[in-house]
Amino acid sequence: MDISYLTFWNNYQDHMTDKEFYKKEHAINLLAEPLGFDNFFCVEHHFSSYSMSPDNYQYLGYLAATTHRIKLGTMGAILPWHDPLRVAERTLVLDHLSDGRALFGMARGLAKREYIGFRQELEESRERFDESARMICNAIEQGYMEGTGKYYPQPKVALRPGPLESFAGRRYMVAMSPDTVPTCAETGSVQALFAYKPWPEVMPTIEEYRRLYTQFHATTAPPVMTVDLGYCDDNKDRAYENAHKYVGRYFDSFAQHYEIFGEHLQNSKGYANYSGAGEALKTVGADAMTQAFVDSNCWGTPQQILEKYEQRRAIVGDMQVTMTFSFSGMTYEEVEKSMTLYAKEVIPELRSWSAGDAKQAAA
C-alpha cells in the first residue's frame, strides 16, 4: 500500500504572514521523507490564502534536490489553466531532476475566482481538461506532443529532455465528478478522491471507474487513492476536539473558496455533481453539513484511524491512502506531533495489509 503526504498550503484566514507561513509549511513538508511516507504530493491554487501554492512544479523541483527516496507528484496540475505542451515539458524535467521519482497528477479545478483570474470560462473546463489530459498523457510516453483538438491545436514537436521511463502507474487524476471518470480510466490514471461524504455514496463513481478502466485496458484498475484531512493524537478526547476544530474550520474555508452554495453551480452543465450543495444547506443546515464533512475524514487515535481505514476498505476495497496534516491554522508543533505519531503507529500497520485483504475486511 502506498502511503502519501499532501501539502495543501492553507494559510487559514491569513493567520501568518506569507513569509512566516512558507517557512513553517516547508519545514513541515521536509518531515515527510524521514517519517517514511512513500509519496509527496503538492496542490495547485491561486490568488488567495486558501491555498498559497501557485507553482507546484517549482516547489517539487526544489524538493528533488533536497530529498533522496520519496516520490514527488502534482495533485494536481490544473490542466485548463496551462498550455498542455508546457505541462508535459515540466513533468519530464521533474522526472529527470528527481531521477525517475516524478508522479503526474491532474485535476480540473472548481473555483470560479481562479477561472476568472486566468481569464477563462468555467463552462469550458470540461472540454479543455479532457483534451489536454489525453495530449499530455500521450506526450510524456511518446516523447512528442501533437493535437488537433478545439482548444489546443498543436503541430508535432519533440519534447527534450525526452521521457526517462514510462509513466504507467505514475499517473493520477482527481476524479470526484462522474464526468471526469471516463477520462481518468481512458488515460490509465489512478482515481484520487478527497474524503467529503460517506463512502457508500461514492461507490457508484468508483465502480464506474473500475468498469471503464477494464474496458479501456483489459486489466483490473489500480487501487483508488483516498485523501483525508488528518489529525492523530494518543488522547481520544483531544483528537476529537482538535479534529472538529480544525477540519470544521477547513470546511468553512473550502465552502467560501469554491462558493459551493452559489447559484453559478446550480446552473452549470460542467459541475452538475456539485450543484446540490445549496439545496442541502437549506435542507439540513450548515452545522450538519460541517459535521458530515468532519466525519468523512480520517482522524483520532492511531487505533481509531486504523479502524476507520478498515471500515473504508471494507466498502471501497484495496486503496492507497493520502493524508494532509497541516491546515486551518495548526501550529508547527501540532502538525509535527500528529504526523510523527501517525508515522510511528499507523504506517507500519498499513504496510502489513496486503492486496486482497479488503475482501476479508468486507466479509
C-alpha positions in Angstrom: 0.0 0.0 0.0 1.4 3.4 -1.0 1.1 6.0 1.8 1.3 9.6 0.7 1.5 13.1 2.2 -0.2 16.0 0.6 0.9 19.6 1.2 -2.1 22.0 1.0 -0.6 25.4 1.9 -3.8 26.5 3.7 -2.9 29.8 5.4 -6.2 29.9 7.2 -7.6 33.5 7.4 -4.1 34.8 6.8 -3.2 33.9 10.4 0.5 34.2 9.5 2.5 36.5 7.1 3.3 34.9 3.8 7.0 34.7 4.8 6.3 33.1 8.1 3.8 30.7 6.7 6.0 29.5 3.8 8.8 28.8 6.2 6.5 26.8 8.5 5.0 24.7 5.7 8.3 24.0 4.1 9.7 22.8 7.4 6.6 20.5 7.8 7.0 19.2 4.3 10.6 18.2 5.0 9.3 15.7 7.6 7.6 13.5 5.1 10.6 11.6 3.8 12.3 10.9 7.1 8.9 9.8 8.6 8.6 7.2 5.9 5.9 8.4 3.6 6.2 6.9 0.1 4.9 9.8 -2.0 4.7 13.6 -1.6 2.0 15.5 -3.5 1.6 19.2 -3.8 -1.6 21.0 -4.8 -2.1 24.0 -7.2 -4.1 27.0 -6.2 -4.0 30.7 -6.9 -4.9 34.2 -5.7 -5.9 33.6 -2.0 -4.7 32.3 1.3 -7.0 29.3 1.0 -4.0 27.6 -0.6 -0.9 29.5 -1.4 0.7 27.1 -3.9 0.7 28.7 -7.3 3.5 26.6 -8.8 3.8 23.1 -7.6 6.3 22.1 -10.3 8.7 24.8 -9.0 8.4 23.5 -5.4 8.7 19.9 -6.4 11.8 20.7 -8.4 13.3 22.2 -5.3 12.4 19.1 -3.3 14.0 16.9 -6.0 17.4 18.3 -4.9 16.8 18.1 -1.2 15.2 14.6 -0.9 16.5 11.2 -1.9 13.8 8.5 -1.8 10.3 9.9 -1.7 8.4 10.2 -4.9 7.2 13.7 -5.9 3.9 14.5 -7.5 1.4 17.2 -8.6 -2.1 16.8 -7.1 -2.8 18.2 -9.4 -1.7 20.2 -12.3 -4.9 22.1 -13.1 -4.9 21.5 -16.8 -7.3 24.1 -18.1 -5.1 26.9 -16.8 -2.0 25.7 -18.7 -0.7 25.0 -22.1 -0.5 21.2 -22.3 2.9 21.4 -24.1 4.3 23.2 -21.1 2.8 20.8 -18.6 4.3 17.8 -20.5 7.7 19.5 -20.6 7.7 20.4 -16.9 6.7 16.8 -16.0 9.6 15.3 -17.9 12.0 17.8 -16.4 10.9 17.0 -12.9 11.3 13.3 -13.7 14.9 13.8 -14.8 15.7 16.1 -11.9 14.3 13.6 -9.4 15.9 10.6 -11.1 12.6 9.0 -12.0 10.7 9.9 -8.9 8.0 12.1 -10.5 4.3 11.4 -10.3 1.9 13.2 -12.6 -1.4 14.1 -11.0 -4.1 16.1 -12.9 -7.2 18.0 -11.8 -9.8 20.3 -13.4 -10.3 22.9 -10.7 -13.6 24.2 -9.4 -13.2 27.7 -8.0 -14.9 30.4 -10.1 -12.5 33.0 -8.8 -9.5 31.1 -10.1 -11.0 30.7 -13.6 -11.8 34.4 -13.7 -8.2 35.2 -12.7 -6.9 33.1 -15.6 -9.4 34.8 -17.9 -11.2 31.5 -18.7 -14.8 30.4 -18.8 -15.7 27.9 -16.2 -18.1 26.2 -18.6 -15.2 25.4 -21.0 -13.3 23.5 -18.3 -14.6 20.0 -19.1 -13.7 20.1 -22.7 -10.3 21.8 -22.1 -9.4 19.3 -19.4 -10.3 16.2 -21.4 -8.5 17.4 -24.5 -5.4 18.4 -22.5 -5.2 15.3 -20.4 -5.2 13.0 -23.4 -2.5 15.1 -25.2 -0.2 15.2 -22.1 -0.5 11.5 -21.2 0.4 10.5 -24.7 3.2 13.0 -24.9 5.1 12.0 -21.8 5.1 8.4 -23.0 5.9 9.1 -26.7 8.3 12.0 -26.3 6.5 14.3 -28.7 3.4 16.5 -28.5 0.7 17.0 -31.1 -3.0 17.7 -31.2 -5.9 18.6 -33.5 -8.5 19.5 -30.9 -10.7 22.5 -30.5 -8.7 24.3 -27.8 -5.1 23.1 -28.2 -4.2 22.6 -31.9 -0.6 21.6 -31.7 1.9 20.8 -34.5 4.0 17.8 -33.8 7.1 18.8 -31.7 9.7 16.9 -29.8 10.0 17.0 -26.0 13.5 17.4 -24.8 14.5 16.0 -22.4 12.5 13.1 -23.6 10.8 10.5 -21.3 13.1 8.9 -18.8 10.8 5.9 -18.4 7.1 5.1 -18.7 4.6 6.9 -16.5 2.5 3.8 -16.4 1.4 3.5 -12.7 2.6 7.1 -12.1 -0.5 8.9 -13.4 -3.1 10.2 -11.0 -6.3 12.2 -11.6 -8.7 13.8 -9.1 -11.9 12.3 -10.4 -14.7 13.0 -8.0 -17.2 14.1 -10.6 -18.8 11.3 -12.7 -17.9 13.4 -15.8 -14.2 13.0 -15.1 -14.2 9.3 -14.5 -14.1 8.3 -18.3 -11.0 10.4 -18.9 -9.4 9.1 -15.7 -9.9 5.5 -16.9 -9.0 6.1 -20.5 -5.7 7.7 -19.6 -4.8 4.9 -17.2 -4.7 7.1 -14.2 -5.2 6.3 -10.5 -8.6 7.7 -9.4 -8.0 10.2 -6.5 -10.9 11.0 -4.2 -11.0 13.5 -1.4 -13.0 12.5 1.7 -16.1 14.6 1.7 -19.2 12.4 2.1 -19.9 8.8 3.2 -18.0 6.3 1.2 -21.1 4.2 0.2 -22.3 7.3 -1.6 -19.0 7.5 -3.5 -19.0 3.8 -4.7 -21.0 4.3 -7.9 -18.2 6.6 -9.1 -15.5 4.1 -8.1 -17.4 1.2 -9.7 -17.8 3.1 -12.9 -14.0 3.9 -12.9 -13.2 0.3 -12.5 -15.6 -0.8 -15.2 -14.2 1.7 -17.7 -10.6 1.0 -16.8 -11.0 -2.7 -17.6 -12.9 -1.8 -20.8 -10.1 0.5 -22.0 -7.0 -1.5 -20.8 -8.3 -5.1 -20.5 -6.9 -5.3 -17.0 -8.0 -4.6 -13.4 -7.9 -0.9 -12.3 -5.3 0.0 -9.7 -6.5 0.7 -6.1 -8.1 4.1 -5.8 -6.4 6.9 -3.8 -8.3 8.4 -0.8 -7.2 11.7 0.5 -8.0 12.9 4.1 -7.6 15.8 6.3 -5.9 14.0 9.2 -5.3 14.5 12.9 -3.6 11.9 15.1 -3.3 12.1 18.8 -2.8 9.5 21.6 -5.6 11.1 23.6 -9.0 10.4 22.0 -10.7 13.3 23.7 -8.1 15.7 22.4 -8.2 14.1 19.0 -11.9 14.6 18.8 -11.8 18.2 20.0 -9.0 19.2 17.6 -10.3 17.3 14.6 -13.7 19.0 14.9 -12.0 22.4 15.4 -9.5 22.2 12.5 -11.4 20.0 10.0 -14.6 22.0 10.7 -12.7 25.3 10.0 -11.4 23.8 6.8 -14.9 23.0 5.6 -15.8 26.7 6.1 -12.8 27.9 4.1 -13.5 25.3 1.4 -17.1 26.4 1.0 -16.1 30.0 0.8 -13.3 29.5 -1.7 -15.3 27.3 -4.1 -18.6 29.1 -3.5 -20.2 25.7 -3.4 -23.5 27.2 -2.2 -23.5 29.7 -5.1 -26.1 29.8 -7.8 -23.5 29.5 -10.6 -23.0 25.8 -9.8 -26.8 25.2 -9.8 -26.9 26.3 -13.4 -23.6 24.7 -14.5 -23.5 21.9 -17.0 -19.9 21.1 -16.2 -20.2 20.9 -12.5 -23.6 19.3 -12.0 -22.1 17.0 -9.4 -21.7 20.0 -7.0 -25.0 21.7 -7.8 -26.9 20.2 -4.9 -24.9 21.9 -2.2 -27.2 24.9 -2.0 -30.3 22.8 -1.6 -28.5 20.6 1.0 -27.7 23.7 3.0 -31.4 24.7 3.1 -32.5 21.2 4.0 -30.0 20.1 6.7 -28.2 23.3 7.7 -24.6 24.4 7.8 -23.8 22.6 11.1 -25.0 19.2 9.8 -23.0 19.6 6.6 -19.9 20.5 8.5 -20.3 17.5 10.9 -20.8 15.2 7.9 -17.6 16.5 6.3 -15.7 16.1 9.6 -17.0 12.5 10.0 -15.9 11.6 6.5 -12.2 12.3 7.1 -9.8 10.1 9.0 -8.7 11.3 12.4 -8.4 10.1 16.0 -6.0 8.0 18.0 -3.8 5.6 15.9 -6.2 2.7 16.7 -9.3 4.8 15.8 -7.6 5.8 12.5 -6.8 2.2 11.7 -10.4 1.2 12.4 -11.7 3.9 10.1 -9.4 2.7 7.4 -10.6 -0.9 7.9 -14.2 0.3 7.6 -13.4 2.2 4.4 -11.5 -0.6 2.9 -14.5 -2.9 3.6 -16.5 -0.5 1.4 -14.1 0.6 -1.4 -11.7 -2.4 -1.5 -7.9 -2.1 -1.7 -6.8 1.5 -1.7 -3.9 3.9 -1.5 -4.0 6.4 1.4 -3.0 10.0 1.4 -3.1 12.4 4.4 -2.6 16.1 4.8 -1.9 17.2 8.4 -1.4 20.9 8.2 -4.4 23.2 7.7 -6.8 25.6 9.4 -4.1 27.4 11.4 -2.4 24.5 13.1 0.9 25.3 14.7 4.1 23.6 13.6 4.3 21.7 16.9 0.7 20.3 16.5 1.4 19.1 13.0 4.7 17.6 13.8 3.3 15.7 16.7 0.3 14.5 14.7 2.4 13.4 11.7 5.0 11.7 13.8 2.5 9.6 15.8 0.8 8.6 12.5 4.1 7.6 11.0 5.1 5.6 14.1 1.9 3.7 14.8 -0.3 3.8 11.8 2.1 3.5 8.8 3.7 0.2 10.0 0.3 -1.4 10.4 -0.9 -0.2 7.0 2.2 -1.7 5.4 1.3 -5.1 6.8 -2.0 -5.0 4.9 -1.6 -6.9 1.7 -3.6 -6.7 -1.5 -6.8 -8.7 -1.3 -7.3 -8.3 2.4 -10.1 -5.9 1.6 -12.3 -8.9 0.8 -11.7 -10.3 4.2 -12.5 -6.9 5.8 -15.7 -6.7 3.8 -16.6 -10.3 4.9 
